[in-house]
Amino acid sequence: MRFTDTKSETLNLRVSPTFKRVLKEAADHEQRSMVNMLEVLLGDYYERKGIVPLGQKATPPAHKRVRADRRAHVGAAA
């Protein structure tokens, strides 16, 4: 899941200093902003759990798409 719509909403969070430090470290490690890091983490969570946001069409998780592609290639090679 990727968040591609225009950013127009504001969200204020109260977090512990430890949470903020760990988020910043993770974001710096990935060369991302803290907000982008949260978007990536949430998107990955949604994909792992197979959660489909309201108003979006369901697609198989990435690991299942790879297996299906691999089967298609195996059948084509035979």
Summary of the structure (lengths in Angstrom):
residues: 78
radius of gyration: 17.3
end to end distance: 33.9
largest distance: 57.4
contacts: 124
relative contact order: 0.10
helix: 58%
strand: 0%
